[in-house]
Amino acid sequence: IFEDVPSPNVGNITGTVRNAANNQTLANATVTSSGISATTASNGTYTLNNVPAGTRTVSVAANGFTSQQATVSVAVGQTVTRDFALSPLPTTGNITGTVVSTANNQAIPNATVRVVSTNQTATTAANGTFTLSNVPAGTQTLTASASGFNSVSGTVTVIAGQTISILATLDPTTTTGAVTGTVRNAQTGQVLAGAVVAISGTNLSTTTNSSGVYTLTNVPAGVRT
């Protein structure tokens, strides 16, 4: 005796997985539904066979991309098409911050902040703030420099898809120095007290003490008479 065997209550799901950023197909993405999985071919296509009929959730995952899910209706003996477009995971982050002077904690405008590995640069605004966008994630070395200040460098950790904030402090460049010495009688070698010592081109002057010694401070750097 022969009897008709009812068809299994299953259907198929097929489709193509693409990169949402450039619409290129994605190979080796994993597509799963109801315990059945398939890997996309080189052209991004997949097929899930013998998926139980009904409303089913399809999940797609690929290395370097955000995962995605969708609900599809599977009809008995039919093939339903469901395409996916996965967004790439971020690989860069942003750095924002402020550059200030150690002398008075005031903001430094027009300072240059640079990412050493990529040579990305940003110039601080009038309030000393800056932003560096799309910096590769990971440990990065930054330098900060400004006219009239000593440059500094340091490392930061950039987190993909996030913005970190930093504070850079610069020491003012030393522009003055001091001059000290002893004034003597050229004939006898005796020290001269009360001698006046002055720096030409400035209003700096002082008088030697009883030991003939003098000190002039805040003398502008350079060759002086």
Secondary structure as UniProt FT lines:
FT   STRAND          10..19
FT   TURN            20..22
FT   TURN            27..28
FT   STRAND          30..33
FT   TURN            34..35
FT   STRAND          36..39
FT   TURN            42..43
FT   STRAND          45..52
FT   STRAND          54..61
FT   TURN            63..64
FT   STRAND          68..74
FT   TURN            76..77
FT   STRAND          79..81
FT   STRAND          84..86
FT   STRAND          92..101
FT   TURN            102..104
FT   TURN            109..110
FT   STRAND          112..115
FT   TURN            116..119
FT   STRAND          120..123
FT   TURN            126..127
FT   STRAND          129..136
FT   STRAND          138..145
FT   TURN            147..148
FT   STRAND          152..158
FT   TURN            160..161
FT   STRAND          163..170
FT   STRAND          176..182
FT   TURN            186..188
FT   TURN            193..194
FT   STRAND          196..198
FT   TURN            200..201
FT   STRAND          205..207
FT   TURN            210..211
FT   STRAND          213..220
//
